Amino acid sequence: MNLPDIFFLPPNRVWRTYPGGKRLDAMEGKANPEDSRFPEDWIGSTTRAVNKGREHLVEEGLAKVEVDGETVLLKELCERYPDAMLGARHVAEYGPVTQFLLKFLDSAIRLHIQCHPTIPFARKYLNSGSGKTEAYVILGIREEVKEPYIYMGFQRPPAPDELKRIVQEQDMDAMLACFDRVPIKPGDVFMVPGGMPHAIGEGVFMIEIMEPTDFAVRVEFERGGYVLPEEARFMNRDVDFAVSMFDFNPTPIEKIKDQYFCFPKPLVERNGSAEYVLIDESRTPCFRVNRVDVKGRYEKRADSFYVGIVSKGRGAVRINGQDHPLEEGAKFFIPYQTDAVLCESETGMEFIATFPPKSENERAGDTESEVPNN
């Protein structure tokens, strides 16, 4: 099999417990875009989705690509050609997986109040080396939503026993009284660490980057007319397990904006184009995220594979003399074996590039994850 220098990623919609996805339908060119139970697109995923009642769908969540006219799982290609796809250092430490999970998410309603595990919690209780720290890149807000928000951290934390009571009785007035709304807008980038209670508000379209698991406890059982099965609420465990996952430290909105919102740091600026670091190891060791603004030409080099998402504008990439057009919403995977990618746009194009975590050797040597242009 001849591996291409770039893989374009088709839609990979995944069933979830909340409605949304109208924006994704429109991006896919569907005649009558509408919200459904498929509000997420898992981009370049080597992680399987966990959905109660859909366990028979063994490939749900796994991205597919086309090679030599054949449709195959990206995960299978990584397993068959690990060094070419991912790089030997990455595979030696993490195995033949990308080691991050990347999504489009388009919410029609506010999501469940939920929490994800930290890495130490996952190691102790879930037999996993990954928790579920997340990052959000806000792309858009539905027109009818005038004050977009998320819930993030307890501003007025309950005692653990009180949270247990709230959950058991589904006292949602008491639950929501623990939070203030954190205002958000397109362009915002922020981290949601494991252990932090949170819920994405209605009408939010975003890129979500996270550790490669589908771990979550949901302490709100009904949203959008769907009642979570008992096994899906606390990961088939009890309420004490769920409560033990939460961080009960108070997090005022000012602290959230100061500690968890991320602001671009220039990496390379040349001839009108620029690349910015959005998330690096100072924020999390779990993944890295850059933004590339192309005006004219920009040569992108990296010492790892990465996944790109065109978040604004249009343009093209040229690799080994072959041009590939890009439109807003395009998603692509650049394997480790690919060298330079020449990005071009006359009218302006922005894409978000997500990179895997550094290997232990890279961390020890404090090497850069991205290679600036020469």
Secondary structure, 3 states (H helix, E strand, C coil): CCCCCCEECCCCEECCCCCECHHHHHHCCCCCCCCECCCEEECCCCCCCCCCCCCCCCCCCCCEEEECCEEEEHHHHHHHCHHHHHCHHHHHHHCCCCCCEEEEEEECCCCCCEECCCHHHHHHHCCCCCCCCEEEEEEEECCCCCCCEEEECCCCCCCHHHHHHHHHHCCHHHHHCCCCCEECCCCCEEEECCCCCEEECCCEEEEEEECCCCCCEECCCEECCEECCHHHHCCCCCHHHHHHCCCCCCCCHHHHHHHCECCCEEEEEECCEEEEEEECCCCCCCCEEEEEEEEEEEEECECCCEEEEEEEECEEEEECCEEEEECCCCEEEECCCCCCEEEEEEEEEEEEEEECCCCHHHHHHCCCCECCCC
